[in-house]
Amino acid sequence: MKVKSMIALGLVILVVIFVVQNHETVKVWFLFWQITGSRAAILILTFAVGCVTGWLVGIQQKKTRRQNHR
């Protein structure tokens, strides 16, 4: 197996273990919204939103740097 495949398989195994251990239903409130779901799903969703936000901010900073460089 290639190294990338082994790392990906290891990450999948860790995610499965995480989901199995955190399957309890929890309620999360944010401003006017309430979300009910498994703890693992809510944490993964929160992580994904943070990654997308960071990615978008990074893109904006790169555009700003390119404009300032010209």
Distance bins in CASP14 RR format, pairs under 12 A and 6 or more apart:
PFRMAT RR
TARGET T0000
AUTHOR 0000-0000-0000
RMODE 2
METHOD distances of the structure
MODEL  1
1 7 0 0 0 0 1 0 0 0 0 0 0
1 8 0 0 0 0 1 0 0 0 0 0 0
1 9 1 0 0 1 0 0 0 0 0 0 0
1 10 0 0 0 0 0 1 0 0 0 0 0
2 8 0 0 0 0 1 0 0 0 0 0 0
2 9 0 0 0 0 0 1 0 0 0 0 0
3 9 0 0 0 0 0 1 0 0 0 0 0
3 10 0 0 0 0 0 1 0 0 0 0 0
4 10 0 0 0 0 0 1 0 0 0 0 0
4 11 0 0 0 0 0 1 0 0 0 0 0
5 11 0 0 0 0 0 1 0 0 0 0 0
5 12 0 0 0 0 0 1 0 0 0 0 0
6 12 0 0 0 0 0 1 0 0 0 0 0
6 13 0 0 0 0 0 1 0 0 0 0 0
7 13 0 0 0 0 0 1 0 0 0 0 0
7 14 0 0 0 0 0 1 0 0 0 0 0
8 14 0 0 0 0 0 1 0 0 0 0 0
8 15 0 0 0 0 0 1 0 0 0 0 0
9 15 0 0 0 0 0 1 0 0 0 0 0
9 16 0 0 0 0 0 1 0 0 0 0 0
10 16 0 0 0 0 1 0 0 0 0 0 0
10 17 0 0 0 0 1 0 0 0 0 0 0
10 18 0 0 0 0 0 1 0 0 0 0 0
11 17 0 0 0 0 0 1 0 0 0 0 0
11 18 0 0 0 0 0 1 0 0 0 0 0
12 18 0 0 0 0 0 1 0 0 0 0 0
12 19 0 0 0 0 0 1 0 0 0 0 0
13 19 0 0 0 0 0 1 0 0 0 0 0
13 20 0 0 0 0 0 1 0 0 0 0 0
14 20 0 0 0 0 0 1 0 0 0 0 0
14 21 0 0 0 0 0 1 0 0 0 0 0
14 40 0 0 0 0 0 1 0 0 0 0 0
15 21 0 0 0 0 0 1 0 0 0 0 0
15 22 0 0 0 0 0 1 0 0 0 0 0
15 40 0 0 0 0 1 0 0 0 0 0 0
15 41 0 0 0 0 0 1 0 0 0 0 0
15 43 0 0 0 0 0 1 0 0 0 0 0
15 44 1 0 0 1 0 0 0 0 0 0 0
15 47 0 0 0 0 0 1 0 0 0 0 0
16 22 0 0 0 0 0 1 0 0 0 0 0
16 23 0 0 0 0 0 1 0 0 0 0 0
16 40 0 0 0 0 1 0 0 0 0 0 0
16 44 0 0 0 0 0 1 0 0 0 0 0
17 23 0 0 0 0 0 1 0 0 0 0 0
17 40 0 0 0 0 0 1 0 0 0 0 0
18 38 0 0 0 0 0 1 0 0 0 0 0
18 39 0 0 0 0 1 0 0 0 0 0 0
18 40 1 0 1 0 0 0 0 0 0 0 0
18 41 0 0 0 0 0 1 0 0 0 0 0
18 43 0 0 0 0 1 0 0 0 0 0 0
18 44 0 0 0 0 1 0 0 0 0 0 0
18 47 0 0 0 0 0 1 0 0 0 0 0
19 38 1 0 0 1 0 0 0 0 0 0 0
19 39 0 0 0 0 1 0 0 0 0 0 0
19 40 1 0 1 0 0 0 0 0 0 0 0
19 41 1 0 0 1 0 0 0 0 0 0 0
19 42 0 0 0 0 0 1 0 0 0 0 0
19 43 0 0 0 0 1 0 0 0 0 0 0
19 44 0 0 0 0 1 0 0 0 0 0 0
20 38 0 0 0 0 0 1 0 0 0 0 0
20 39 0 0 0 0 0 1 0 0 0 0 0
20 40 0 0 0 0 1 0 0 0 0 0 0
21 38 0 0 0 0 0 1 0 0 0 0 0
21 39 0 0 0 0 1 0 0 0 0 0 0
21 40 1 0 0 1 0 0 0 0 0 0 0
21 43 0 0 0 0 0 1 0 0 0 0 0
22 37 0 0 0 0 0 1 0 0 0 0 0
22 38 1 0 0 1 0 0 0 0 0 0 0
22 39 1 0 1 0 0 0 0 0 0 0 0
22 40 1 0 1 0 0 0 0 0 0 0 0
22 41 0 0 0 0 1 0 0 0 0 0 0
22 42 0 0 0 0 1 0 0 0 0 0 0
22 43 1 0 0 1 0 0 0 0 0 0 0
22 44 0 0 0 0 1 0 0 0 0 0 0
23 37 0 0 0 0 1 0 0 0 0 0 0
23 38 1 0 1 0 0 0 0 0 0 0 0
23 39 1 0 0 1 0 0 0 0 0 0 0
23 40 1 0 0 1 0 0 0 0 0 0 0
23 41 0 0 0 0 1 0 0 0 0 0 0
23 42 0 0 0 0 0 1 0 0 0 0 0
23 43 0 0 0 0 0 1 0 0 0 0 0
24 36 0 0 0 0 0 1 0 0 0 0 0
24 37 0 0 0 0 1 0 0 0 0 0 0
24 38 1 0 0 1 0 0 0 0 0 0 0
24 39 1 0 1 0 0 0 0 0 0 0 0
24 40 0 0 0 0 1 0 0 0 0 0 0
24 41 0 0 0 0 0 1 0 0 0 0 0
24 42 0 0 0 0 0 1 0 0 0 0 0
24 43 0 0 0 0 0 1 0 0 0 0 0
25 35 0 0 0 0 0 1 0 0 0 0 0
25 36 1 0 0 1 0 0 0 0 0 0 0
25 37 1 0 1 0 0 0 0 0 0 0 0
25 38 1 0 0 1 0 0 0 0 0 0 0
25 39 1 0 0 1 0 0 0 0 0 0 0
25 40 0 0 0 0 0 1 0 0 0 0 0
25 41 0 0 0 0 1 0 0 0 0 0 0
25 42 0 0 0 0 1 0 0 0 0 0 0
26 34 0 0 0 0 0 1 0 0 0 0 0
26 35 0 0 0 0 1 0 0 0 0 0 0
26 36 1 0 0 1 0 0 0 0 0 0 0
26 37 1 0 0 1 0 0 0 0 0 0 0
26 38 1 0 0 1 0 0 0 0 0 0 0
26 39 1 0 1 0 0 0 0 0 0 0 0
26 40 0 0 0 0 1 0 0 0 0 0 0
26 41 0 0 0 0 1 0 0 0 0 0 0
26 42 1 0 0 1 0 0 0 0 0 0 0
26 43 0 0 0 0 1 0 0 0 0 0 0
26 46 0 0 0 0 0 1 0 0 0 0 0
27 33 0 0 0 0 0 1 0 0 0 0 0
27 34 1 0 0 1 0 0 0 0 0 0 0
27 35 1 0 0 1 0 0 0 0 0 0 0
27 36 1 0 1 0 0 0 0 0 0 0 0
27 37 1 0 0 1 0 0 0 0 0 0 0
27 38 0 0 0 0 0 1 0 0 0 0 0
27 39 0 0 0 0 0 1 0 0 0 0 0
27 42 0 0 0 0 1 0 0 0 0 0 0
28 34 1 0 0 1 0 0 0 0 0 0 0
28 35 1 0 1 0 0 0 0 0 0 0 0
28 36 1 0 0 1 0 0 0 0 0 0 0
28 37 0 0 0 0 1 0 0 0 0 0 0
28 38 0 0 0 0 0 1 0 0 0 0 0
28 39 0 0 0 0 1 0 0 0 0 0 0
28 41 0 0 0 0 0 1 0 0 0 0 0
28 42 1 0 1 0 0 0 0 0 0 0 0
28 43 0 0 0 0 1 0 0 0 0 0 0
28 45 0 0 0 0 1 0 0 0 0 0 0
28 46 0 0 0 0 1 0 0 0 0 0 0
29 35 1 0 0 1 0 0 0 0 0 0 0
29 36 0 0 0 0 0 1 0 0 0 0 0
29 42 0 0 0 0 0 1 0 0 0 0 0
30 42 0 0 0 0 0 1 0 0 0 0 0
30 45 0 0 0 0 0 1 0 0 0 0 0
30 46 0 0 0 0 1 0 0 0 0 0 0
30 49 0 0 0 0 0 1 0 0 0 0 0
34 42 0 0 0 0 0 1 0 0 0 0 0
35 41 0 0 0 0 1 0 0 0 0 0 0
35 42 1 0 0 1 0 0 0 0 0 0 0
35 43 0 0 0 0 0 1 0 0 0 0 0
35 45 0 0 0 0 1 0 0 0 0 0 0
35 46 0 0 0 0 1 0 0 0 0 0 0
35 49 0 0 0 0 0 1 0 0 0 0 0
36 42 0 0 0 0 1 0 0 0 0 0 0
37 43 0 0 0 0 0 1 0 0 0 0 0
37 44 0 0 0 0 0 1 0 0 0 0 0
37 45 0 0 0 0 1 0 0 0 0 0 0
37 46 0 0 0 0 0 1 0 0 0 0 0
38 44 0 0 0 0 1 0 0 0 0 0 0
38 45 0 0 0 0 0 1 0 0 0 0 0
39 45 0 0 0 0 0 1 0 0 0 0 0
39 46 0 0 0 0 0 1 0 0 0 0 0
40 46 0 0 0 0 0 1 0 0 0 0 0
40 47 0 0 0 0 0 1 0 0 0 0 0
41 47 0 0 0 0 0 1 0 0 0 0 0
41 48 0 0 0 0 0 1 0 0 0 0 0
42 48 0 0 0 0 0 1 0 0 0 0 0
42 49 0 0 0 0 0 1 0 0 0 0 0
43 49 0 0 0 0 0 1 0 0 0 0 0
43 50 0 0 0 0 0 1 0 0 0 0 0
44 50 0 0 0 0 0 1 0 0 0 0 0
44 51 0 0 0 0 0 1 0 0 0 0 0
45 51 0 0 0 0 0 1 0 0 0 0 0
45 52 0 0 0 0 0 1 0 0 0 0 0
46 52 0 0 0 0 0 1 0 0 0 0 0
46 53 0 0 0 0 0 1 0 0 0 0 0
47 53 0 0 0 0 0 1 0 0 0 0 0
47 54 0 0 0 0 0 1 0 0 0 0 0
48 54 0 0 0 0 0 1 0 0 0 0 0
48 55 0 0 0 0 0 1 0 0 0 0 0
49 55 0 0 0 0 0 1 0 0 0 0 0
49 56 0 0 0 0 0 1 0 0 0 0 0
50 56 0 0 0 0 1 0 0 0 0 0 0
50 57 0 0 0 0 1 0 0 0 0 0 0
51 57 0 0 0 0 0 1 0 0 0 0 0
51 58 0 0 0 0 0 1 0 0 0 0 0
52 58 0 0 0 0 0 1 0 0 0 0 0
52 59 0 0 0 0 0 1 0 0 0 0 0
53 59 0 0 0 0 0 1 0 0 0 0 0
53 60 0 0 0 0 0 1 0 0 0 0 0
54 60 0 0 0 0 1 0 0 0 0 0 0
54 61 0 0 0 0 1 0 0 0 0 0 0
54 62 0 0 0 0 0 1 0 0 0 0 0
55 61 0 0 0 0 0 1 0 0 0 0 0
55 62 0 0 0 0 0 1 0 0 0 0 0
56 62 0 0 0 0 0 1 0 0 0 0 0
56 63 0 0 0 0 0 1 0 0 0 0 0
57 63 0 0 0 0 0 1 0 0 0 0 0
57 64 0 0 0 0 0 1 0 0 0 0 0
58 64 0 0 0 0 1 0 0 0 0 0 0
58 65 0 0 0 0 1 0 0 0 0 0 0
59 65 0 0 0 0 0 1 0 0 0 0 0
59 66 0 0 0 0 0 1 0 0 0 0 0
60 66 0 0 0 0 0 1 0 0 0 0 0
60 67 0 0 0 0 0 1 0 0 0 0 0
61 67 0 0 0 0 0 1 0 0 0 0 0
61 68 0 0 0 0 0 1 0 0 0 0 0
62 68 0 0 0 0 0 1 0 0 0 0 0
62 69 0 0 0 0 0 1 0 0 0 0 0
63 69 0 0 0 0 0 1 0 0 0 0 0
63 70 0 0 0 0 0 1 0 0 0 0 0
64 70 0 0 0 0 0 1 0 0 0 0 0
END
